[in-house]
Amino acid sequence: MNTFSAVAEEWLETNWKSLTESTWNRDRDQLVKLVGPYLANRPIADTEAPELLAVLKWLEKKGILDTAQRVRAVCGRVFRYAIATGRATRDISAHLKGALSTKGTESYPAIDDTPF
């Protein structure tokens, strides 16, 4: 089967030995619980960037920017696996680079080394 969830499960199965247990569990949870409700039954080759962007924007709206970025990254790995196995022709996550907000950085004043 060539649905997003079928390819994601196969990717997880293929990579369980090369990932730490916590990373594998995090990736699985993100793919199943966060992306799954939206894309699970979609043919991976027919999935378009705006569909994935909708999931990522939902996460962004919830204020979990780091998770949104990680979900985009793990979906990219699934799409690249689909390309390698002949079930997709492009990684739609690559088209979304820069489409999400990033966590702001906090500036700190330079250390003043003048004597008191």
C-alpha positions as CSV (number, residue, x, y, z in Angstrom):
1,M,0.0,0.0,0.0
2,N,1.3,3.5,-0.8
3,T,-0.5,5.6,1.7
4,F,1.4,8.0,3.9
5,S,0.9,5.9,7.0
6,A,2.0,2.7,5.2
7,V,5.2,4.3,4.0
8,A,5.8,6.0,7.4
9,E,5.3,2.6,9.2
10,E,7.8,1.0,6.8
11,W,10.3,3.8,7.3
12,L,9.9,3.4,11.1
13,E,10.4,-0.4,10.8
14,T,13.5,0.1,8.6
15,N,15.1,2.6,11.0
16,W,14.3,1.2,14.4
17,K,17.9,-0.1,14.8
18,S,19.6,3.1,13.8
19,L,17.6,5.4,16.0
20,T,17.7,5.6,19.8
21,E,14.6,4.3,21.5
22,S,13.5,7.8,22.5
23,T,14.0,9.2,19.0
24,W,12.2,6.3,17.4
25,N,9.2,6.7,19.9
26,R,9.1,10.5,19.3
27,D,9.1,10.1,15.5
28,R,6.5,7.4,15.7
29,D,4.2,9.5,17.9
30,Q,4.6,12.5,15.7
31,L,3.8,10.6,12.5
32,V,0.9,8.6,14.1
33,K,-0.7,11.2,16.5
34,L,0.1,14.5,14.8
35,V,0.3,13.9,11.1
36,G,-1.7,10.7,10.9
37,P,-5.2,12.2,11.5
38,Y,-4.6,14.4,8.5
39,L,-2.5,12.4,6.0
40,A,-2.6,8.8,7.0
41,N,-4.9,7.6,4.2
42,R,-3.6,9.9,1.5
43,P,-1.6,8.3,-1.3
44,I,1.9,9.6,-0.6
45,A,2.6,10.4,-4.2
46,D,-0.5,12.6,-4.3
47,T,0.1,14.5,-1.1
48,E,0.7,18.2,-1.7
49,A,2.8,20.7,0.3
50,P,-0.3,22.7,1.4
51,E,-1.7,19.6,3.1
52,L,1.4,19.1,5.2
53,L,1.6,22.9,5.8
54,A,-1.9,22.8,7.3
55,V,-0.7,20.3,9.9
56,L,2.4,22.3,10.7
57,K,0.4,25.6,11.0
58,W,-1.9,23.8,13.4
59,L,1.1,22.9,15.6
60,E,2.5,26.4,15.2
61,K,-0.8,27.9,16.3
62,K,-0.7,25.7,19.4
63,G,2.6,27.4,20.2
64,I,4.8,24.3,19.8
65,L,7.2,25.7,17.2
66,D,10.0,23.2,17.8
67,T,7.6,20.3,17.3
68,A,6.3,21.8,14.1
69,Q,9.9,22.0,12.8
70,R,10.6,18.4,13.9
71,V,7.4,17.1,12.3
72,R,8.5,18.7,9.0
73,A,11.9,17.1,9.3
74,V,10.6,13.6,10.1
75,C,8.0,13.9,7.3
76,G,10.9,14.8,5.0
77,R,12.6,11.6,5.9
78,V,9.4,9.6,5.1
79,F,9.0,11.3,1.8
80,R,12.7,10.7,0.9
81,Y,12.2,7.1,1.8
82,A,9.1,7.0,-0.5
83,I,11.3,8.4,-3.3
84,A,14.0,5.9,-2.7
85,T,11.4,3.0,-2.9
86,G,9.7,4.4,-6.0
87,R,6.4,5.5,-4.4
88,A,6.9,9.3,-4.6
89,T,8.8,11.6,-6.9
90,R,9.4,14.6,-4.6
91,D,9.9,15.6,-1.0
92,I,7.1,18.1,-0.3
93,S,8.5,19.0,3.1
94,A,11.5,20.7,1.3
95,H,9.0,23.1,-0.3
96,L,8.0,24.2,3.2
97,K,11.4,25.3,4.4
98,G,11.0,28.8,5.7
99,A,7.2,28.6,5.9
100,L,7.1,28.2,9.6
101,S,7.9,30.7,12.4
102,T,11.0,30.1,14.3
103,K,11.6,30.4,17.9
104,G,13.0,33.9,18.7
105,T,16.4,34.2,20.1
106,E,17.2,36.3,23.2
107,S,20.1,38.7,23.0
108,Y,22.4,39.1,25.9
109,P,24.6,42.2,26.5
110,A,28.3,41.7,26.0
111,I,30.3,41.1,29.1
112,D,31.9,44.3,30.3
113,D,35.5,43.6,31.3
114,T,36.3,47.1,32.6
115,P,37.3,47.1,36.3
116,F,34.8,48.2,38.9
